[in-house]
Amino acid sequence: MESTPSASNPSWNWGAIGLAAPFFLFLLVFWATPLGNGFAQSLESDTLFGDSDFVGFTHYAALAEDSRYWKAVFNTSIFTLATVSVSLGLAVLLAHGIRLCFKRLQGPITFALMIPGLCPPTVLALLFLLVFHGKEGLLNQWVIHPLGFETVNWLSDPDFILSAIVIQAVWRWTGFMTFFILCALNTRPADVLEAAELDGASAWQRFWKISLPLVTPTLLFCAIYLIVDCFAQFAGSYVLFGGSGGSNDAGLLLVTYAYQKAFVGGGFGSGAAVSLSIVPWLAGMLVLVAIAPSILRKGRWT
């Protein structure tokens, strides 16, 4: 008689394990191994070739007193919060607007919005050089001057440098976030919305009480995606500022600072320490995003 697997006699599903094995193998080779090597290098002196000395957590201790590092942490945090907030806000509005269009136009409009996200970040940054380029830049010519404002030096004025990076990121990812949110909106149960409308719920009440809680998992996914991308931002700011942080380090981000430490200053141990220090900042922000829906649900949706 054939025995069946039980809790006391577990049976391995070797087929599922075989299908998942390549993923975990590539994860080990291309993520865990470089991460381990990077951590080991951060504990050694600033030497890439030849013998190096073990210095322990000296590089990490130096970061605690490095004003440029804390400037990069501040800039990266503001850049991330602004990009996530503006991108998701615009995406929700655009998704609702697309749903009000004729069905034949919804596909082309959605695809057109996704085009910036399909462009390589370096190419997109080169295009934005035309947008931000001094007095003759497209943003000044088409928006700032027609509104009666003076010329904005987007790439040299410390008050606007970080805004330029945010605008570039928002332009790139809003279309993709709109697509995800539009898909979530289209999966809402129609009978629930119709029942709420018959009960006299306003459009805002239906959105706040029904639609928003239903699309919260999608918004959470979009927020996590954007946060990870913002902390990994390098190509766009590198093209705009040539590997620097702009005037007064107003656009200095963590990845850019790690690049400067390692490849400009030759401090590969210090650069590795900056790179590894991104992990707790990123993890902390992801935890805040993960617990935010439950906090809002308890405070506003009940």
Secondary structure by P-SEA (a helix, b strand, c coil): cbbbbcccccccaaaaaaaaaaaaaaaaaccaaaaaaaaaaaacccccccbbbbbcaaaaaaaaacaaaaaaaaaaaaaaaaaaaaaaaaaaaaaaaaaaccccaaaaaaaaaaccccccaaaaaaaaaaaaccccccccccccccccccccccccccccaaaaaaaaaaaccaaaaaaaaaaaaaaccaaaaaaaaaacccaaaaaaccccccaaaaaaaaaaaaaaaaaaccaaaaaacccccccccccccaaaaaaaacccccaaaaaaaaaaaaaaaaaaaaaaaaaaaaaaaacccc
